[in-house]
C-alpha cells in the first residue's frame, strides 16, 4: 500500500514558483520561438499575404525549393562518442576575413516591404553576431546606410549585371568606397523566373491596394502603420519604379552576360569576388579557371528555374573536385543549424540564409533577426557537441550520409564524360 500524508507548506513552496509575465509583446513572442519554423509562423500572422508570399514563394510549382529543403531532411548524422566537447568553436576564416559562425545573411530584395526596419536591422544584427551581411542590388536600403548600420562588420554586395553596364559598375564603385569587402556576382538571372504567387497577388512596387489586400491587412495593422509612417518603399540603389516586380527584373537583367563579362567585372573589384548561382560542376570549373575567390552553390532559393539541381546534392562532388581551388558557399533550403553543420561537413566553407533571416525580420524587426541568429547558433553548437566535434575543422564527410530519394534513372552524356577514368 502507498503511504499518504498531508503535504506540508515547505514541501509545496518549491513547486509554486511562478514566472513573472513578460509585458513586452514582441519579446514574449520571440522568446517563445524555439526554431525558425516558429519564427515563420509569427511572421505569417503579422505580415500581409503579398509580402509574406514574396518571401515564402518560389518559381512555378515550387519543386526546386521543396526538393532543396527535403535534401536536408534526408541525411543521417554519424556521431562520435567520448570526445571533449565542453567548449565548441564555431569561428572560421572565410574569404579573407573572420566569421564567428559558419553562416551569413544572404542578399534579399524588397526587404523593407517585409518589415519596415529592413536591411538596417539585418546589417546591425549581423555585425553584432560577427557574421557577414549581404546587400542586394534590389535592396531597399542604400549601400551607405548599410555601411553605417554595420560599421565594424563585414558587408558584402550582391550584383546583378544590368543592360546598362555603367550603372552596374557605379554601384560596384560605391560599395568598394563604402568598405564592402566581397562582391557576390549573381549569374542565374538572365530573365525573371515565373513566381506565380507574386503574379496572383498583383505584386507591385509600391504595393497595389485592392479590396482583397485591404481585407487581408485588417488583422495586421502594425505592418500598415509602419508602412505608411516611414519613408516610401523604393530601391535605394535604383531609380523609383512603378510596376510589377517581374517587369522590373526583365527590364534590368541582361540575358547576354557571359564569361567574358564575369572576367571584366572581377577585374574592376578590389576585394574578394564570389560567383553566386552555380548549379553544375562544369560551370564551377569554368569560373574557377577565371581565378575568382569563391562560388555560391545556389538555385536562387528555387525562385528561378523550377526543377533545378539541388545545391546540397551537388556540394560533395564540387568540394572534392574544387575545394582546394576556391571557397565554396552553399545556400537554398537551409532552415536550421543542423542544416548548416551538414553543409560544412560535406565540404562547404560557409553558408548563407535568406528566408530564415526574413522570417525573423517579419516576426520582430531587428530583435527578430537577433533571435533567428541565436536559434541557429544554439542549434549549430548543440549539433556539433552531439556529433563529438569541438571545431568546424573537425567536421567531415564521415559525419553525414545523404540518403537517396531522388536518384537519376540514367546519367546524362555530359555527366558520363565528366567521370574520372580508372
Buried (B, 14 or more C-beta within 10 A) or exposed (E): EEEEEEEEEEEEEEEEEEEEEEEEEBEEBBEEBEBBEBBBBBBBEBBBBBBBBBBBBBBBEBBBBBBBBBBBEBBEBEEEEEEEBEEBBBEBEBBEBEBBBBBBBBBBBBBBBBBBBBBBBBBBBBBBBBBBBBBBBBBBBBBEBBBBBBEEBBBBBBBBBBEEBEEBBEBBEBBBEBBBBBBBBBBBBEEBBBBBBBEEBBBBBEBEEEEEBEEBBEEBEEBEEBBEEEEEBBBBBBEEBEEBBBBBBBEBBBEEBEEEBBBEBBEEBEBBBBBBBBBBBEBBBBBBEBEBBBBBBBBBBBBBBBEBBBBBBBBBBBBBBBBEBBBBBBBBBBBBBBBBBBBBBBBBBBBBBBBBBBBBBBBBBBBBBBBBBBBBBEBBBBBBBBBBBBBBEBBEBEBBBBEEEEEEEEEEEEEEEBEEEE
